[in-house]
Amino acid sequence: MRLVTHHAGGTARPGALLAGPDGDRLLDLGPALPGRTVVDVLRDPAVRAAAQAAVDAADPGGLPDAAAVRLAPPVRPGKILCLGHSYSGHLGRGRAPDDVPAFPDVFVKTPNTLCGPHDPVVLPPAAQHVDYEGEVAVVVGRTAHRVPLDGAEAYVGGLTLFDDVSARDWQSLTSQWTLGKCVDGFGQLGPAVVTADEALPISGRELTVERDGVVTVRSSTDALVFSPAFLVHHLSQVLTLEPGDVIATGTPAKLPEAAAAHVPLRHGDAVTIAVTGLGSLTTTFVDGPPPASRPDTPGGPS
């Protein structure tokens, strides 16, 4: 299933995307799953069975066009854990391409970064060098605490797409990346969580990123250093992963010509991440309002 959260009647409700004759259609799962969320579908076999039954019984031809429906983030994670340097060819740390790390380089994005697939990302005036990172994200489906590697894949609820937007100037101010990674709205997630039965194995999928129609990243998930199962296993040794938590698996390097021509993101830019079998996610960037003048600053209101 391709599970989404959509806005309906002033509330957020679970739904599923179904392939129609002329594009995706949206099935509202609210009537079949009253009071439930996408996270409930991932973690509860009975809720999942009810959702699957509703999907199986639906006629896509009678459903609304998904493009006309505003989507929220598919899940609201308690934790967003991210990886740096996790694809062959983008390992950093002075390593040669075949000298892969034994453990992932993990950092955290805070909940204020989360935004949905239809939300524009605001470029704050204080950040002058904003960049994008197109990634596959793991959505945890079961509580994972000290999970052995053998069997860790069973804790993966599904996969989705993530744009790890980053303020490079703030990221480079200190040895810690927090301020550059945790700007409001700098974590676009969605549009759908593709459940593990369809999304795994992750191997053999093409990942592309386009900026304003120009391909800047083209890679394969075969180049991922760390599998979803390993990430669940490794992270759960020291912190408990809860259903709905997100693990962003990192970004491949930009193509050489794109890296050479790269300029910071600007108002009106659009970045589209596409992964075979997981759909696509487009981020639109807009300028934020200028900072308000304080009354006690020269030239400020009196």
Wavefront OBJ file of the C-alpha trace (Angstrom):
o trace
v 0.000 0.000 0.000
v 0.953 3.638 -0.535
v -0.270 5.329 2.614
v -0.791 9.075 2.944
v -2.240 11.555 5.400
v -4.623 14.035 3.796
v -6.665 17.016 4.915
v -10.412 16.441 4.962
v -13.056 18.477 6.763
v -10.482 20.299 8.841
v -8.851 17.129 10.116
v -5.959 14.931 9.038
v -7.069 11.468 7.942
v -5.312 8.364 6.660
v -5.605 7.521 3.003
v -4.088 5.410 0.258
v -2.980 6.214 -3.265
v -4.376 3.903 -5.940
v -3.304 3.846 -9.566
v -6.077 5.096 -11.813
v -6.326 5.167 -15.611
v -5.081 8.769 -15.713
v -2.946 9.062 -12.595
v -3.134 8.391 -8.881
v -6.455 8.515 -7.056
v -6.994 9.038 -3.339
v -8.898 6.571 -1.198
v -9.993 8.113 2.103
v -9.364 5.441 4.747
v -11.082 7.474 7.471
v -14.429 5.625 7.231
v -12.731 2.215 7.361
v -10.309 3.250 10.105
v -12.149 5.693 12.389
v -9.779 7.500 14.707
v -6.741 5.769 13.259
v -3.590 7.109 11.617
v -1.009 5.881 9.134
v 1.209 4.952 12.088
v -1.588 2.708 13.398
v -1.686 0.946 10.029
v 2.056 0.325 10.183
v 2.179 -1.003 13.741
v -1.140 -2.855 14.213
v -1.769 -5.956 12.043
v -5.540 -5.724 12.545
v -5.662 -2.082 11.416
v -3.402 -2.920 8.516
v -5.728 -5.750 7.445
v -8.715 -3.386 7.543
v -6.829 -0.849 5.430
v -5.812 -3.511 2.929
v -9.394 -4.742 2.672
v -10.586 -1.208 1.924
v -7.901 -0.787 -0.731
v -8.730 -4.133 -2.329
v -12.442 -3.271 -2.486
v -11.998 0.238 -3.904
v -12.703 1.208 -7.505
v -10.012 3.754 -8.472
v -12.227 5.130 -11.236
v -14.687 6.501 -8.687
v -12.098 8.176 -6.465
v -10.902 11.798 -6.522
v -7.734 12.793 -8.319
v -4.903 12.672 -5.775
v -3.331 15.758 -7.347
v -6.325 17.815 -6.195
v -5.973 16.801 -2.550
v -3.646 18.553 -0.094
v -1.420 16.086 1.714
v 0.151 16.399 5.148
v 3.335 14.580 6.165
v 2.366 10.883 6.015
v 3.566 10.379 9.619
v 4.556 12.712 12.461
v 7.732 11.172 13.831
v 8.897 11.594 17.382
v 12.453 11.331 16.067
v 14.016 12.206 12.710
v 17.418 10.534 12.486
v 19.592 11.328 9.495
v 22.786 10.012 7.938
v 25.707 11.826 6.415
v 28.053 10.305 3.827
v 26.097 7.090 3.330
v 26.400 6.389 -0.416
v 29.475 5.066 -2.189
v 31.067 8.072 -3.854
v 29.773 10.458 -1.172
v 31.505 9.148 1.927
v 33.465 12.218 2.924
v 35.901 12.152 5.841
v 38.807 11.866 3.391
v 37.894 8.300 2.489
v 38.548 6.664 -0.831
v 35.411 5.378 -2.634
v 36.142 1.775 -1.608
v 37.023 2.644 2.017
v 33.542 2.495 3.514
v 32.855 3.335 7.178
v 31.871 0.594 9.599
v 29.184 2.748 11.218
v 26.883 5.509 9.965
v 27.445 9.194 10.693
v 24.182 10.037 12.491
v 22.642 13.403 13.274
v 19.188 14.585 14.330
v 16.638 16.907 12.772
v 14.201 18.352 15.289
v 10.376 18.153 14.916
v 10.073 21.811 13.820
v 11.738 20.856 10.524
v 8.894 18.587 9.424
v 6.680 19.720 6.561
v 4.371 18.003 4.113
v 4.695 17.319 0.386
v 2.604 20.356 -0.566
v 4.188 22.814 1.870
v 6.653 25.344 0.444
v 9.972 25.584 2.259
v 10.694 29.098 3.462
v 14.219 30.437 2.990
v 14.989 32.488 6.103
v 16.845 35.784 5.621
v 19.587 34.616 8.002
v 20.544 31.652 5.773
v 22.326 32.544 2.558
v 23.554 29.127 1.409
v 20.612 26.702 1.483
v 21.015 23.330 -0.214
v 18.875 20.240 -0.825
v 19.450 16.514 -0.279
v 17.170 13.925 -1.873
v 16.871 10.812 0.257
v 14.996 7.592 0.885
v 13.594 7.512 4.416
v 12.775 4.494 6.541
v 9.582 4.697 8.599
v 9.706 2.511 11.694
v 6.714 0.194 12.048
v 7.294 -1.461 15.435
v 8.921 -0.468 18.700
v 12.583 -1.419 18.294
v 14.850 -1.778 21.324
v 18.214 -3.517 20.989
v 17.031 -5.386 17.914
v 19.432 -8.025 16.520
v 20.466 -7.578 12.902
v 18.880 -10.885 11.995
v 15.205 -9.959 11.904
v 15.622 -6.163 12.057
v 13.969 -5.755 8.662
v 10.660 -6.789 10.263
v 10.698 -3.478 12.168
v 10.630 -1.439 8.949
v 7.075 -0.216 8.375
v 7.794 1.255 4.967
v 9.815 3.704 2.924
v 9.120 7.262 1.833
v 11.018 10.263 0.421
v 12.737 13.046 2.345
v 14.370 16.338 1.428
v 17.033 17.057 4.038
v 17.194 20.797 3.364
v 20.352 22.289 4.863
v 21.694 25.768 5.568
v 25.338 25.177 4.682
v 26.521 28.508 6.093
v 25.008 27.763 9.503
v 26.103 24.123 9.284
v 29.728 25.200 8.897
v 29.792 27.683 11.768
v 30.673 24.977 14.301
v 31.720 21.349 14.460
v 28.071 20.393 15.138
v 25.545 20.500 12.294
v 22.444 21.217 14.398
v 21.616 24.808 13.448
v 22.206 24.209 9.765
v 19.991 21.130 9.757
v 17.161 22.229 12.066
v 15.773 25.365 10.437
v 11.975 25.555 10.548
v 10.448 23.536 7.701
v 13.744 22.092 6.464
v 12.510 18.483 6.410
v 9.937 17.747 3.713
v 8.508 14.226 3.982
v 6.254 12.219 1.673
v 4.151 11.998 -0.247
v 3.391 8.365 0.680
v 4.768 5.649 2.894
v 5.108 2.589 0.696
v 4.624 -0.377 2.998
v 7.521 -2.745 3.485
v 5.907 -5.602 1.569
v 6.176 -3.445 -1.579
v 9.149 -1.226 -0.707
v 11.663 -3.873 0.336
v 14.207 -4.866 -0.668
v 15.518 -1.365 -1.245
v 18.129 -2.529 -3.765
v 17.959 -1.833 -7.483
v 16.042 1.444 -7.358
v 17.089 4.515 -9.316
v 17.248 7.765 -7.352
v 17.220 11.034 -9.258
v 17.039 14.644 -8.145
v 16.140 17.505 -10.466
v 16.561 21.186 -9.748
v 14.355 23.307 -11.966
v 14.196 20.491 -14.523
v 17.934 19.763 -14.594
v 19.076 16.398 -13.229
v 21.654 17.054 -10.512
v 21.761 13.618 -8.864
v 21.475 10.202 -10.484
v 22.327 7.133 -8.459
v 21.107 3.707 -7.418
v 20.101 2.478 -4.009
v 22.627 -0.293 -4.657
v 25.229 2.312 -3.654
v 23.781 2.631 -0.137
v 26.381 1.624 2.420
v 23.898 0.819 5.210
v 20.680 -1.145 4.684
v 17.407 -0.225 6.436
v 17.736 -3.371 8.541
v 21.245 -2.445 9.679
v 20.142 1.079 10.555
v 17.259 -0.176 12.712
v 19.585 -2.667 14.378
v 22.404 -0.182 14.958
v 20.330 2.743 16.198
v 18.151 0.615 18.467
v 21.174 -0.491 20.471
v 21.253 2.883 22.228
v 17.836 4.467 21.709
v 14.358 3.029 21.381
v 12.781 3.527 17.970
v 9.028 4.035 18.042
v 6.433 3.474 15.295
v 6.441 6.456 12.976
v 10.028 7.452 13.674
v 11.962 8.348 10.520
v 15.496 7.363 9.526
v 16.684 9.330 6.487
v 19.256 7.165 4.735
v 21.397 9.966 3.280
v 21.993 11.454 -0.143
v 24.187 10.462 -3.068
v 26.702 13.019 -4.292
v 25.645 15.517 -6.930
v 26.780 14.838 -10.473
v 30.166 16.490 -11.099
v 28.778 19.057 -13.531
v 25.927 19.907 -11.144
v 28.301 20.263 -8.194
v 30.543 22.578 -10.224
v 27.591 24.783 -11.226
v 25.800 24.702 -7.862
v 24.476 27.944 -6.407
v 22.409 28.367 -3.222
v 18.671 27.853 -3.500
v 16.624 30.906 -4.377
v 13.001 32.016 -4.304
v 10.979 30.051 -6.852
v 13.404 27.139 -7.194
v 11.884 23.662 -7.273
v 13.622 20.383 -6.458
v 12.077 17.008 -7.327
v 13.238 13.745 -5.783
v 12.148 10.558 -7.558
v 12.855 6.941 -6.604
v 11.660 3.921 -8.533
v 8.616 2.461 -6.802
v 8.419 5.202 -4.163
v 7.079 8.058 -6.276
v 8.299 11.642 -6.340
v 8.489 14.593 -3.966
v 8.769 18.202 -5.127
v 10.027 20.955 -2.841
v 9.289 24.563 -3.777
v 11.381 27.249 -2.091
v 10.114 30.734 -1.237
v 11.671 33.726 0.459
v 10.730 34.379 4.045
v 9.704 37.818 5.293
v 12.508 40.114 6.418
v 13.154 40.167 10.158
v 11.035 42.685 12.037
v 12.887 45.694 13.403
v 13.036 45.924 17.169
v 11.718 49.138 18.726
v 15.099 49.816 20.325
v 17.106 49.518 17.115
v 18.062 52.594 15.125
v 15.500 53.114 12.419
v 12.990 50.835 14.095
v 9.447 51.865 14.965
v 9.156 54.374 17.794
l 1 2 3 4 5 6 7 8 9 10 11 12 13 14 15 16 17 18 19 20 21 22 23 24 25 26 27 28 29 30 31 32 33 34 35 36 37 38 39 40 41 42 43 44 45 46 47 48 49 50 51 52 53 54 55 56 57 58 59 60 61 62 63 64 65 66 67 68 69 70 71 72 73 74 75 76 77 78 79 80 81 82 83 84 85 86 87 88 89 90 91 92 93 94 95 96 97 98 99 100 101 102 103 104 105 106 107 108 109 110 111 112 113 114 115 116 117 118 119 120 121 122 123 124 125 126 127 128 129 130 131 132 133 134 135 136 137 138 139 140 141 142 143 144 145 146 147 148 149 150 151 152 153 154 155 156 157 158 159 160 161 162 163 164 165 166 167 168 169 170 171 172 173 174 175 176 177 178 179 180 181 182 183 184 185 186 187 188 189 190 191 192 193 194 195 196 197 198 199 200 201 202 203 204 205 206 207 208 209 210 211 212 213 214 215 216 217 218 219 220 221 222 223 224 225 226 227 228 229 230 231 232 233 234 235 236 237 238 239 240 241 242 243 244 245 246 247 248 249 250 251 252 253 254 255 256 257 258 259 260 261 262 263 264 265 266 267 268 269 270 271 272 273 274 275 276 277 278 279 280 281 282 283 284 285 286 287 288 289 290 291 292 293 294 295 296 297 298 299 300 301 302
